[in-house]
């Protein structure tokens, strides 16, 4: 997705990767514009809710980075941006 809205309405509240065809999910990370790591998980189905240490992050563009290994053994690594809208 290019944007998400963590406002508690249960629609688009969490930015979560969907690892289709991935046998070994290695990580999903979120960084701010200064390269600071804000969120990281190695669990599928877990995503970022727009909070860092319990504090809401403002509307901005954030960088995501995800890595895994597909069912053929090929390493898949993707990076992109998403916009948090409050």
Buried (B, 14 or more C-beta within 10 A) or exposed (E): EEEBBBEEEEEEBEBBBEBEEBEEBBBBBBBBEEEEEBBEBEEBEBBBBBEBEEEEBEEEEBBBBBBBBBEEEEEBEEEEEBEBEE
